[in-house]
Amino acid sequence: MFNHNLRYRIMNNNFSSRAGHGKHYKSPCNALVNALVGIIAGGVLSSLALADVAPLSVSGNKILAGNQVASFAGNSLFWSNNGWGGEKYYNADVVRWLKNDWGSNLVRAAMGVEEGGGYLQDPTGNKNKVKAVVDAAIANDMYVIIDWHTHHAEQYTSQSIAFFQDMARTYGNKNHVIYEVYNEPLDTASWSGVIKPYAQQVVNAIRAIDPDNLIIVGTRTWSQRVDEASRDPIAGKNIAYTLHFYAGSHGQPIRDFAQTALNNNAAIFVTEWGSVNANGDGGVNYGETNAWVDFMKRNNISHANWALNDKAEGSSSLVPGASANGGWAGSQLTASGAFAKDIIRNWPSPSGPVDPTPTCTTANPGETIQAENYCQAAGIQTESTTDVGGGQNVGYIDSNDWMTYSVNIPATGTYKVSYRVAASAGGGQFKLEKAGGSPVYGSVNVPATGGWQNWQTVSHNVVLPAGEQLIAISAITGGFNVNWLKVESVDNTNPGTVIATLQAEDFSQQQGTQTENTTDAGGGKNVGYIDAGDWLSYAGTPVNIPGSGSYVVEYRVASQSGGGSLTFEEAGGSPAYGTLAIPSTGGWQTWTTVKHTINLSAGSHKFGIKVNAGGWNINWIRISKAN
């Protein structure tokens, strides 16, 4: 978080089970035996911990606890610096209260470095505060982040290495401990030139002692540009990247950066977030915070709320003068604190919405998928149905609830997706999307059918990428049931006479992209480094459409892992002719051609492409008359 002496950040917000080495699970039986031995020997036990925490590891863009995808929620303490006010909460009573009353299973010790009263001035005092929190977290079976809390870590590399090696020697055999080696690099710090070289040195130093505990690395622009880190990752295993957000200032553009990073197979950890403004003050933005919470839930992203402190500002969880030892009544929580506590207490457990059900199977186009045979879900329940065929349906659907299903799409194209739905009164609305939230393929309004078991079939056409994949039904507004869904191929349109081919690099205007040499057939260049919000205009190369009707637009694309989404439009944004999902091709220069069919009017057109979700390259665009 920001320096408490600096009230405002200068921020650009307009971005248009494996047991590790020396680690183990405690057996409840063994723990009980040990406890009984202690009692028999006359030892007095003040507490009996029957469970340890699972070792954390990184697999693709997910953090695993043991071998299970999981996410955790908790609190970040304020700066540890002497005399700043937040240091009084660095104690075992507070940690215990957070675990027992808030349900926190994660706590972050934000050790200030170069600022007044920080580690460089008082290394022993600040280290002892951190160790008090770490020891308490271990005693309460919580994960704990040891955070090098600075905006200039690269200036103190040797001190950072010495500190983290000390922590690794002390705690490297504990599953609980997570190392955060850089809190928030500034927007002026280059990822590849400054942040990564610093972090790589510290990571290597930690790994010389602790081979496998999770390490989190801060990213450029106050830990927002996780997309940059995903393109040039740190070498080593079990590495995640820091994302910070403040809902009063940061919205969809920052989530788009995060989605790009996930698409590039980078793991993300939100070590700091607030429901207020980026300067740490202001009122709670409930709507944007809920959007962030939904995004983190969908992507199994762990998080720590800033800040467990009683400073008189919006981000503080406690009112001024709140006890330094826990035991806080509801009246001692601020609006942001009460909201954070509710989010943390209701956070999904590792065995909650991320676990696959035994009935999850992969369906091919034309096969009916029973709604209750989801692969993953959150918030819903199943019940018996009186619809044809009997069995069960999914119900009790509220806003932001979701279910995922496995499908095998033989070729990229347009597909009809049908849903069997029922709604007693007002109906609802849901999105069909790639599991994880992006891209969104389309949305459906559910009509009021007159009863929870009065069933109708609704459908829409969407473009789906080729391959075996998880798709998701995500409720925008609830109040409906789903019995089944079916994906059917409808786009058999083939391109006919070619009207025009546009080389992607021959744009007349663009935002955010770069060009690079391509190894695709024909050589030349392609457009890459594409992020959400970027665009390409070909207004300087008008295309004459000979007659009104259907046309096939093909795109030569490549994507290393996650794919993305584009909208083909008239340059300037209106009208938009169609949206297309970009599949993963397995490499930045591994090329495939995707297409969709759109309707165009006769005459001269100046086309453009808008990027909805990034993480892909494009070589050319071809427009043909539909056969």
PyMOL commands that set and color helices and strands:
alter all, ss='L'
color gray80, all
select helices_A, chain A and resi 28-40+86-89+92-102+123-139+153-171+191-207+220-223+226-231+252-263+286-298+330-332+335-345+504-506
alter helices_A, ss='H'
color red, helices_A
select strands_A, chain A and resi 56-59+62-65+68-69+73-77+106-112+143-149+177-180+215-217+239-246+268-274+303-308+362-363+368-370+376-378+381-384+392-395+402-409+413-422+428-434+440-446+456-464+467-477+481-489+495-503+509-511+514-517+525-528+535-537+543-545+549-558+564-570+576-582+592-600+603-605+607-613+617-626
alter strands_A, ss='S'
color yellow, strands_A
deselect
rebuild
show_as cartoon
